[in-house]
């Protein structure tokens, strides 16, 4: 009986190590997502500044029609990029908010794994 208990303890230790590595991996992924979110935020700020500059140039007075149409095209392109970036940030926030490492494995699942290993 002592041998079976020792096996159970070793099996449980292995399971805990596996779960620990999975949690560490999730934490690393969350850190990466947070860094990406920061980069996207800075990009959005830069695009907003560029859009304001283009709007100010457009409203500052008459300019050449080819330059104006190029600026309008740039402005529209930046607006589309901004919309896409905002959508990406919203998706990442949803993912971050929905991740709860404690929900990945329950005690019942661990007990079930232990039964399967026997």
C-alpha positions in Angstrom: 0.0 0.0 0.0 2.9 2.3 0.7 4.2 1.8 -2.9 0.8 2.7 -4.3 0.6 5.9 -2.2 4.2 6.8 -3.3 3.1 6.4 -6.9 0.1 8.5 -6.3 2.2 11.3 -4.7 4.7 11.2 -7.5 1.9 11.3 -10.1 0.3 14.2 -8.3 3.7 16.0 -8.2 4.1 15.5 -11.9 0.6 16.8 -12.5 1.3 19.8 -10.4 4.5 20.5 -12.3 2.6 20.2 -15.6 -0.1 22.6 -14.4 2.6 25.0 -13.1 4.3 25.1 -16.5 0.9 25.6 -18.2 0.1 28.5 -15.8 3.6 30.0 -16.4 3.0 29.8 -20.2 -0.3 31.5 -19.8 1.3 34.3 -17.7 4.0 34.7 -20.4 1.3 35.0 -23.1 -0.6 37.5 -21.0 2.5 39.6 -20.7 3.1 39.4 -24.4 -0.5 40.5 -25.0 -0.1 43.4 -22.6 3.1 44.5 -24.4 1.3 44.3 -27.7 -1.6 46.3 -26.3 0.9 49.0 -25.3 2.4 49.1 -28.7 -1.0 49.3 -30.4 -2.0 52.1 -28.0 1.1 54.1 -28.9 0.4 53.4 -32.6 -3.2 54.6 -32.2 -1.9 57.8 -30.5 0.5 58.4 -33.3 -2.2 57.8 -35.9 -4.5 60.2 -34.1 -1.8 62.9 -34.1 -1.2 62.3 -37.8 -4.9 62.5 -38.5 -5.2 65.8 -36.6 -2.2 67.2 -38.6 -3.8 66.2 -41.9 -7.1 67.7 -40.8 -5.4 70.9 -39.8 -3.5 71.0 -43.1 -6.7 70.4 -45.0 -8.5 73.2 -43.1 -5.6 75.7 -43.1 -6.3 77.0 -46.6 -6.3 76.4 -50.3 -3.7 74.0 -51.6 -3.1 72.1 -54.8 -5.8 69.7 -55.7 -3.5 66.8 -56.2 -1.9 67.4 -52.8 -5.3 67.7 -51.2 -6.6 64.4 -52.8 -3.4 62.7 -51.7 -3.9 64.0 -48.1 -7.5 62.9 -48.2 -6.5 59.4 -49.3 -3.8 59.3 -46.6 -6.4 60.5 -44.0 -8.9 57.8 -45.1 -6.2 55.1 -45.0 -5.2 56.2 -41.5 -8.8 56.2 -40.4 -9.2 52.6 -41.7 -6.0 51.5 -39.9 -7.2 53.2 -36.7 -10.5 51.3 -36.9 -8.7 48.0 -37.4 -6.3 48.8 -34.5 -9.2 49.7 -32.2 -10.9 46.5 -33.1 -7.7 44.5 -32.4 -7.3 46.2 -29.0 -10.9 45.4 -28.1 -10.5 41.8 -29.0 -7.3 41.5 -26.9 -9.0 43.2 -24.0 -11.9 40.7 -24.3 -9.4 37.8 -24.3 -7.5 39.1 -21.3 -10.6 39.6 -19.4 -11.9 36.2 -20.2 -8.7 34.4 -19.2 -8.9 33.1 -15.6 -6.0 30.6 -14.9 -7.9 29.1 -12.0 -10.7 27.9 -14.4 -8.4 25.8 -16.5 -8.2 22.9 -14.1 -10.6 22.0 -11.4 -10.2 19.6 -8.5 -12.6 17.3 -10.2 -10.5 17.2 -13.3 -7.4 16.5 -11.2 -9.2 13.7 -9.4 -10.4 12.3 -12.8 -6.8 12.4 -14.1 -5.6 10.6 -11.0 -8.2 7.9 -11.5 -7.2 7.5 -15.2 -3.5 7.1 -14.2 -4.2 4.2 -11.8 
